[in-house]
Amino acid sequence: MFVARCTAISLALFVLLYMPVSLAISRGWGLLPQLLKPRTARGSADLLFALRVLPFALAAIFTLVFTLPSLLLLEPRSTNEAVGTAPLMLGLCCIVVLLAGIVRAVSAQIRTSRVLTKWLDGSTVMDPGAPVPVFVTSRDAAATKHAPSLTVAGVRDPKVFVSEDAIAALTPPELRIALRHEAAHARSYDNLKKLLFRFSVFPGMAGLERSWSEQSELAADDAAVSCVRDALDLAGALIKVSRLGTAPQAELATGLLHSSTALGTRVQRLIAWKKISAAPGKYSRYALPSLCGTLFVLAATYGSFLTGLHVVTEWLMH
């Protein structure tokens, strides 16, 4: 009975925190980037990613750091007190949310693996010494519209795929900078972030995920470009790849041009390229002192907080 009570209450408090925070972020996520005004596209992408995974991370940390310790330390093990209806129903709701996330994540990974198997069939390695392996897809795959022009796919072992049509259309400098763009996505673990999005289920997050995707593309552009010549070559590569048409993408993949709506913005931005300042944002200097202060307050009040939380769990159980 003790294990059942601890499990039900932990799951109940998880979902009671996860749902309101998710709802608040799904409705008001656009305000925070406007207030903080990140200096770079990478800063904006990182901020949007943090907002997207914040509800699940916050609920999980609260459960592991506060809820479970309060129950294990303060809840009597000998009582035969039954689990109340409210924590039982909330716990079941939490299980449904977690199972839905697991199913979505596993399904996305399975579908991506199947697509990668098709793309790898008949492909050749372009650059064996590259940090991220580059494969040239076969003409048969391109003819059936199964292979993309240029994309990076996979989570645990990402691979860059480029079609022979893209190689023929791009000049060597354009191909080099385009491959560098895809490698930047791999270094930023963007496909893993997409997998985490599918795991943390909540409706109404499509706008936030779409905005993150746009900013991550701009961030990869910035990471690939180091001079005006590179910027112009990447702009030319984007235009030429857009003319090749689009093939079905893997679910956990990031193409050079996954959305034609962003083409004009990215090309104009590259044409007007300026070197990005590496100076920190105006709020970054306060991040470490704020974190240290928060940890100090938590450590000083941890015991009393656990006691108060246990009172809440007792009320919830009844």
Secondary structure, DSSP 4 states (H G I P E B T S, - for coil): -HHHHHHHHHHHHHHHHHHHHHHHHHHHTTHHHHHH--SSHHHHHHHHHHHHHHHHHHHHHHIIIIIHHHHHHHS-SS--PPPPHHHHHHHHHHHHHHHHHHHHHHHHHHHHHHHHHHHHTT-EEEETTSSS-EEEPPHHHHHTT-S-SEEEE-SSS-EEEE-HHHHHHS-HHHHHHHHHHHHHHHHTTHHHHHHHHHHS--TT-HHHHHHHHHHHHHHHHHHH--SHHHHHHHHHHHHHHHHT---PPPTTEEETTS-GGGHHHHHHHHHT--PPP-PPPTTGGGHHHHHHHHHHHHHHHHHHHHHHHHHHHHHHH-
